[in-house]
Amino acid sequence: MDVDTDQLSLAQQVLERQAGHGQGIGEHLETYARLKAGELGLILQLFQPISDGIVDVGKRVADMSSQAFVIGTERMGETIDAYRAVEQSARLADVGRAAADAARAYREADEAVGRA
């Protein structure tokens, strides 16, 4: 199986950026979506708890999304490392087989010269 770890690295970068976006959305909600009592009229102040609840839920969702992307980024890194380790082991096995084949060919040639 041929796995392009460069493509996986790019996917990891996307996951990392998405984690940052989730954090940014949470910060944006906290900064710009929360209503302040001093800015509201007497009647709209009655709806502030509802608005705060909605902002809190949105912030929690953004934070959970960010955490999910952080975990995805970490797992992608582990996956890349695992593929690279297996690929390195396979290459070392190929080198070992090639060395054994060369040694066998050398012995056979040496024996043929010795018989002649």
Solvent accessible surface area in square Angstrom, and as a share of the most:
residue,aa,sasa,rsa
1,M,209,0.93
2,D,141,0.73
3,V,35,0.20
4,D,77,0.40
5,T,20,0.11
6,D,95,0.49
7,Q,107,0.48
8,L,39,0.19
9,S,28,0.18
10,L,92,0.46
11,A,37,0.29
12,Q,46,0.20
13,Q,89,0.39
14,V,71,0.41
15,L,39,0.20
16,E,107,0.48
17,R,132,0.48
18,Q,67,0.30
19,A,8,0.06
20,G,38,0.36
21,H,102,0.45
22,G,5,0.04
23,Q,99,0.44
24,G,34,0.33
25,I,98,0.50
26,G,1,0.01
27,E,114,0.51
28,H,104,0.46
29,L,45,0.22
30,E,68,0.31
31,T,80,0.47
32,Y,161,0.61
33,A,36,0.28
34,R,58,0.21
35,L,73,0.36
36,K,109,0.46
37,A,47,0.37
38,G,80,0.77
39,E,130,0.58
40,L,28,0.14
41,G,41,0.39
42,L,150,0.75
43,I,129,0.65
44,L,101,0.50
45,Q,68,0.30
46,L,135,0.67
47,F,113,0.47
48,Q,35,0.16
49,P,92,0.58
50,I,106,0.54
51,S,21,0.14
52,D,35,0.18
53,G,33,0.32
54,I,120,0.61
55,V,10,0.06
56,D,50,0.26
57,V,82,0.47
58,G,24,0.23
59,K,57,0.24
60,R,144,0.52
61,V,92,0.53
62,A,7,0.05
63,D,52,0.27
64,M,128,0.57
65,S,43,0.28
66,S,5,0.03
67,Q,113,0.50
68,A,62,0.48
69,F,61,0.26
70,V,62,0.36
71,I,92,0.47
72,G,22,0.22
73,T,20,0.11
74,E,91,0.41
75,R,127,0.46
76,M,40,0.18
77,G,15,0.15
78,E,97,0.43
79,T,53,0.31
80,I,6,0.03
81,D,91,0.47
82,A,56,0.44
83,Y,76,0.29
84,R,109,0.40
85,A,57,0.44
86,V,102,0.59
87,E,66,0.30
88,Q,114,0.51
89,S,68,0.44
90,A,53,0.41
91,R,152,0.55
92,L,116,0.58
93,A,44,0.34
94,D,75,0.39
95,V,99,0.57
96,G,41,0.39
97,R,141,0.51
98,A,61,0.48
99,A,61,0.47
100,A,49,0.38
101,D,74,0.38
102,A,63,0.49
103,A,43,0.33
104,R,115,0.42
105,A,57,0.44
106,Y,158,0.60
107,R,130,0.48
108,E,102,0.46
109,A,56,0.43
110,D,84,0.44
111,E,94,0.42
112,A,51,0.40
113,V,112,0.65
114,G,65,0.62
115,R,185,0.68
116,A,121,0.94
